[in-house]
Amino acid sequence: MSLVSRQYHLERRPHGIPELDCFGLVERTLDAPGHGELLVRNEWLSVDPYMRGRMVDQKSYIPPFELNQPMDGAAVGVILESGDERFAPGDRISHFAGWRDLAVINADTANRIDTAAPPQAYLGPLGFPGLAAYAGLLRLGSPKPGETVFVSAAAGAVGSVVAQIAKIKGCRVIGSSGSDEKLAWLRDEIGVDAVINYRKVPDLTAALREAAPNGIDVYFDNVGGGHLEAAIEVANEFARFTLCGMIEQYNIEPSGPRNIMAVIGKSIRLEGMIVTNFLDMWEDFQRDVTGWIDGGKLKWQETVVDGLENMPAAFIDLFAGKNSGKMLVKLSD
Ligand SMILES: NC(=O)c1ccc[n+]([C@@H]2O[C@H](COP(=O)([O-])OP(=O)(O)OC[C@H]3O[C@@H](n4cnc5c(N)ncnc54)[C@H](OP(=O)(O)O)[C@@H]3O)[C@@H](O)[C@H]2O)c1
């Protein structure tokens, strides 16, 4: 049987917001899986802001995408053929050969999905976005009951989990987003205490000060730029800042917060994080988040885009805030 995979290649490196012609959909014939390999048909592809960083040719915590080579990322699929005794055809797995429909992968990189949650949840609240939220808030932010937590991009895959865990831990939560509809979900569905539409307020610092009259103790940063500056301004002494992402800066020449010196005077702890450095928390994370989902304490939203051919557009749409919750591409059979 000849196996043809349709896969995306990065054909040119973007400057500013990526354009559709940066991506090429290419057909490649695959070899049948050998010993220790799996043939997998992808069902769900994860669409993530961090992939923008991989489009730049620079050394980082994860290698950049090479031009004219298959792109990758998190995905969920079903095994068609197995060359490894740990897996059988029909098993559903999460793995890292995204941006394509069919893949032959090393079985060591596959994780079986065998719980009751929908499989795509393993790309969202039960996957790396969820772990980033759990570890970044609990280990780095160390929130205490009664403290005030501010989270940016609060209606997104990471932010919405941060907001809910902070509520579960007894904190007062302030969330920002660029959409009134998303803010209504945060306030009405998951009980966020105060919301800010950063696109509408004339002065983000003033809006944050009004939402947090007693200051903020924890800031979970998904946005950087003006959000980080406002958070430093309104932070209390000994506040903890988790620097998870800075999406505002991904498509522009980055600039630092002008009030960075206040970090000294307020003894603020700023800590950057990469989710894969927190794999020691995986079991606790799975247990807690599964329990919160089962107990109705943790909800999530998905924006589902149909068809592999729409993957680049879905990726670009992240930077226009077109997703509510986790951005996913669904592939047909
Ligand atoms: N460090 C790690 O290991 C790690 C792991 C996962 C994710 N991250 C980072 O965490 C952040 C959130 O990721 P995610 O997967 O949960 O994405 P997401 O929040 O689900 O989607 C991105 C959201 O960012 C907001 N946004 C886009 N452009 C913006 C801008 N110029 N200014 C302000 N907000 C903007 C939009 O929401 P609005 O409509 O509300 O503007 C958009 O929906 C990203 O920065 C990502 O890189 C880091």
The ligand as a MOL file (V3000), in Angstrom:
LIG
                    3D

  0  0  0     0  0            999 V3000
M  V30 BEGIN CTAB
M  V30 COUNTS 48 52 0 0 0
M  V30 BEGIN ATOM
M  V30 1 N 5.7420 29.1890 28.0900 0
M  V30 2 C 5.0910 28.0960 27.6900 0
M  V30 3 O 5.5180 26.9730 27.8750 0
M  V30 4 C 3.7830 28.3000 26.9780 0
M  V30 5 C 2.9190 27.2150 26.7380 0
M  V30 6 C 1.6900 27.4630 26.1080 0
M  V30 7 C 1.3680 28.7670 25.7290 0
M  V30 8 N 2.2550 29.7720 25.9760 0 CHG=1
M  V30 9 C 1.9140 31.1590 25.6780 0
M  V30 10 O 0.7450 31.4690 26.3900 0
M  V30 11 C -0.0120 32.4370 25.6780 0
M  V30 12 C -1.4330 31.9150 25.4430 0
M  V30 13 O -1.3450 30.7700 24.6130 0
M  V30 14 P -2.6630 29.9700 24.2330 0
M  V30 15 O -2.2570 28.7470 23.5290 0
M  V30 16 O -3.5290 29.8850 25.4160 0 CHG=-1
M  V30 17 O -3.3300 30.9370 23.1610 0
M  V30 18 P -4.7740 31.5890 23.2570 0
M  V30 19 O -4.7800 32.5210 24.4280 0
M  V30 20 O -5.7910 30.5160 23.2120 0
M  V30 21 O -4.8740 32.3940 21.9070 0
M  V30 22 C -4.1790 33.5830 21.7060 0
M  V30 23 C -5.0000 34.8000 22.2080 0
M  V30 24 O -4.1080 35.8830 22.4240 0
M  V30 25 C -4.8090 37.0910 22.3190 0
M  V30 26 N -4.0340 38.0330 21.4980 0
M  V30 27 C -3.6520 37.8800 20.2110 0
M  V30 28 N -2.9430 38.9510 19.8050 0
M  V30 29 C -2.8820 39.7930 20.8690 0
M  V30 30 C -2.2890 41.0650 21.0860 0
M  V30 31 N -1.5910 41.7060 20.1230 0
M  V30 32 N -2.4400 41.6550 22.2960 0
M  V30 33 C -3.1420 41.0370 23.2810 0
M  V30 34 N -3.7150 39.8320 23.1370 0
M  V30 35 C -3.5810 39.2180 21.9510 0
M  V30 36 C -6.1510 36.7870 21.6530 0
M  V30 37 O -7.1610 36.8540 22.6410 0
M  V30 38 P -8.0490 38.1970 22.8350 0
M  V30 39 O -9.1920 38.1250 21.8840 0
M  V30 40 O -8.4640 38.1480 24.2510 0
M  V30 41 O -7.1480 39.3580 22.5150 0
M  V30 42 C -5.9810 35.3560 21.1910 0
M  V30 43 O -7.1950 34.6580 21.1750 0
M  V30 44 C 0.7380 32.7250 24.3910 0
M  V30 45 O 1.5310 33.8640 24.5920 0
M  V30 46 C 1.6030 31.4860 24.2190 0
M  V30 47 O 2.7480 31.7470 23.4600 0
M  V30 48 C 3.4360 29.5530 26.5830 0
M  V30 END ATOM
M  V30 BEGIN BOND
M  V30 1 1 1 2
M  V30 2 2 2 3
M  V30 3 1 2 4
M  V30 4 1 4 5
M  V30 5 2 4 48
M  V30 6 2 5 6
M  V30 7 1 6 7
M  V30 8 2 7 8
M  V30 9 1 8 9
M  V30 10 1 8 48
M  V30 11 1 9 10
M  V30 12 1 9 46
M  V30 13 1 10 11
M  V30 14 1 11 12
M  V30 15 1 11 44
M  V30 16 1 12 13
M  V30 17 1 13 14
M  V30 18 2 14 15
M  V30 19 1 14 16
M  V30 20 1 14 17
M  V30 21 1 17 18
M  V30 22 2 18 19
M  V30 23 1 18 20
M  V30 24 1 18 21
M  V30 25 1 21 22
M  V30 26 1 22 23
M  V30 27 1 23 24
M  V30 28 1 23 42
M  V30 29 1 24 25
M  V30 30 1 25 26
M  V30 31 1 25 36
M  V30 32 1 26 27
M  V30 33 1 26 35
M  V30 34 2 27 28
M  V30 35 1 28 29
M  V30 36 1 29 30
M  V30 37 2 29 35
M  V30 38 1 30 31
M  V30 39 2 30 32
M  V30 40 1 32 33
M  V30 41 2 33 34
M  V30 42 1 34 35
M  V30 43 1 36 37
M  V30 44 1 36 42
M  V30 45 1 37 38
M  V30 46 2 38 39
M  V30 47 1 38 40
M  V30 48 1 38 41
M  V30 49 1 42 43
M  V30 50 1 44 45
M  V30 51 1 44 46
M  V30 52 1 46 47
M  V30 END BOND
M  V30 END CTAB
M  END
